[in-house]
Amino acid sequence: MLGDTFILLEIRQQGLFLCLSEFYLAPRVLSKLLNASIDYLLDDGETLDEMVMREPYNLSEYGKGLKSSKKNRVIRDKFPNAEIYSLLAYQKLTKGEKIVDNALGFFTDAPFGIPEFLNYLKNNDKRFYLVEKDGKQFFVTVTDEFIETRQLANRIDSKKFEIGNWKFKKTGKI
C-alpha cells in the first residue's frame, strides 16, 4: 500500500472511467499506459490539442521575398485545399511583467509597453495560422525552421480567442 492517493481519470475517447485507488503512478507512466499526453490527461476544458506534429523544412526553398510571404507559401503548400486564416498573436503579460511595465511608466520617462515589445521581438520569427480542413481545425505555428501543427480538440469560431498565454485575432484568409 503506497498511501491514500486516489486518481480518477475520464478517458473521453473511449468513454471509460478509470479509478486507481491506493496506487501512485507517475504522470509520465500513466501517460504511457493510456497512450495519451499529460496535457490531455490534465485537460480542464480549455482548448487543448489532440495531436502535435513538428516537421522541419527549408525556408529558402520557398522562393524570394519577405519571410512572411515565404511562410504563407509554406502553409499553402502543406494545406493546399484548406481554408487558412492568418492570426495576429499577442503574448499575455505575467503579473511580474505588468508590475515592471507600470513601474517603468510611472517612475521613469520610459514609455509603457516595454515588456510587450520585448515579447514581440522574442517571438518575431513565428507566424500563426488557423487551418480548417475536412471539418477539423488545426493550429499551425511556422518558424524559420519548423512547422508545428496541432489538431484542436474544441472548435474555434470567434474572431478573437486565447490559447494558453497567447491572445489571437483572425486577420483574414490567405
C-alpha positions in Angstrom: 0.0 0.0 0.0 1.5 3.3 -1.1 -0.8 5.7 0.7 -4.2 7.2 0.3 -3.7 8.6 -3.2 -6.7 8.5 -5.4 -6.6 9.1 -9.1 -9.8 9.5 -11.2 -9.4 9.9 -14.9 -12.0 10.3 -17.6 -11.0 8.9 -20.9 -13.2 10.8 -23.3 -12.2 9.0 -26.5 -13.3 5.6 -25.2 -16.0 6.9 -22.8 -14.4 4.9 -19.9 -13.8 5.8 -16.3 -10.6 4.6 -14.7 -10.3 4.7 -10.9 -7.0 3.8 -9.4 -7.1 3.9 -5.6 -4.2 3.3 -3.2 -1.7 3.4 -6.0 0.5 6.2 -7.2 1.6 6.3 -10.8 3.9 9.0 -12.0 2.2 11.2 -14.7 4.7 10.0 -17.3 4.0 6.3 -16.6 0.2 7.0 -16.6 0.6 8.8 -19.9 2.4 5.9 -21.5 0.0 3.4 -20.0 -3.1 5.2 -21.5 -1.2 6.3 -24.7 -2.3 9.9 -24.1 -0.3 13.1 -23.4 0.0 14.5 -19.9 -1.7 17.7 -21.2 -4.6 15.7 -22.4 -5.0 13.8 -19.1 -5.0 17.1 -17.2 -7.4 18.9 -19.6 -9.8 21.1 -17.7 -12.0 22.1 -20.6 -9.6 24.6 -22.3 -8.9 24.4 -26.0 -6.2 21.8 -26.0 -4.6 20.0 -28.8 -5.1 16.3 -29.5 -2.2 15.8 -31.9 1.1 17.7 -32.4 3.4 17.3 -35.4 6.6 19.1 -35.7 8.3 19.0 -39.1 11.5 20.6 -40.3 11.6 22.4 -43.6 13.9 24.6 -45.6 12.6 28.2 -45.9 15.0 29.0 -48.7 13.1 26.5 -51.0 10.0 28.7 -51.0 11.3 31.4 -53.3 12.3 35.0 -52.8 10.6 37.8 -50.9 9.8 38.6 -47.3 9.9 35.8 -44.7 6.2 36.3 -44.0 5.4 35.7 -47.7 7.6 32.6 -47.7 5.8 31.3 -44.6 2.5 31.9 -46.3 3.7 29.7 -49.2 4.8 27.1 -46.8 1.4 26.8 -45.1 -0.4 26.8 -48.5 1.9 24.0 -49.7 1.2 22.0 -46.5 -2.6 22.5 -46.7 -3.4 23.1 -50.4 -7.2 22.6 -50.2 -8.0 24.1 -46.8 -9.2 27.4 -45.5 -6.3 29.1 -43.9 -6.6 32.1 -41.6 -3.6 34.3 -40.7 -3.5 35.1 -37.0 -2.2 38.1 -35.2 -0.7 37.0 -31.9 -0.1 38.8 -28.6 1.6 37.1 -25.7 -0.2 37.9 -22.4 2.0 39.6 -19.8 2.6 37.9 -16.5 1.8 39.7 -13.3 5.5 40.5 -12.8 5.8 41.9 -16.3 2.7 44.1 -15.7 4.3 45.4 -12.5 7.6 46.2 -14.2 5.7 47.9 -17.1 3.7 50.1 -14.7 6.7 50.9 -12.6 8.8 51.9 -15.6 6.0 54.0 -17.0 5.2 55.8 -13.7 8.6 56.3 -12.2 10.8 56.9 -15.2 10.5 58.6 -18.6 10.3 55.2 -20.3 7.1 54.6 -22.2 4.6 51.9 -21.2 4.6 48.6 -23.1 8.3 47.7 -22.9 7.8 44.1 -21.8 5.2 43.7 -24.5 7.7 45.0 -27.1 10.3 42.6 -25.8 7.9 39.7 -26.1 7.2 40.8 -29.7 11.0 40.8 -30.5 11.4 37.4 -28.9 8.6 35.8 -31.0 9.1 37.8 -34.2 10.1 34.7 -36.2 6.8 32.9 -35.6 3.8 33.1 -37.8 0.5 31.6 -36.6 -2.4 30.2 -38.6 -5.8 28.6 -38.1 -6.5 25.9 -40.7 -9.9 24.4 -41.4 -9.8 21.1 -43.4 -12.3 18.3 -43.6 -14.3 19.5 -40.6 -11.2 19.7 -38.4 -9.3 22.7 -37.2 -5.5 22.9 -36.9 -3.4 25.5 -35.1 -0.2 25.9 -37.0 3.0 27.7 -36.0 5.6 28.3 -38.6 9.0 29.4 -37.5 12.2 29.8 -39.7 13.0 26.1 -39.3 9.8 24.1 -38.3 6.1 23.7 -39.0 4.3 22.8 -35.8 0.7 21.5 -36.4 -1.8 20.9 -33.6 -5.2 19.4 -34.2 -7.6 21.4 -31.9 -9.9 19.5 -29.6 -12.5 22.3 -29.5 -13.7 24.2 -32.5 -12.9 28.0 -32.6 -15.5 30.1 -34.4 -14.8 33.5 -32.9 -12.6 36.2 -34.4 -10.7 36.6 -31.1 -9.6 33.7 -28.9 -6.9 32.6 -26.4 -4.8 29.5 -26.2 -2.5 29.2 -23.1 -0.8 32.6 -22.5 -1.4 33.8 -26.0 -4.2 36.0 -27.4 -5.1 35.6 -31.1 -7.1 37.5 -33.7 -8.0 36.3 -37.1 -6.7 38.8 -39.7 -8.1 37.2 -42.8 -7.8 34.3 -45.2 -4.6 33.7 -47.1 
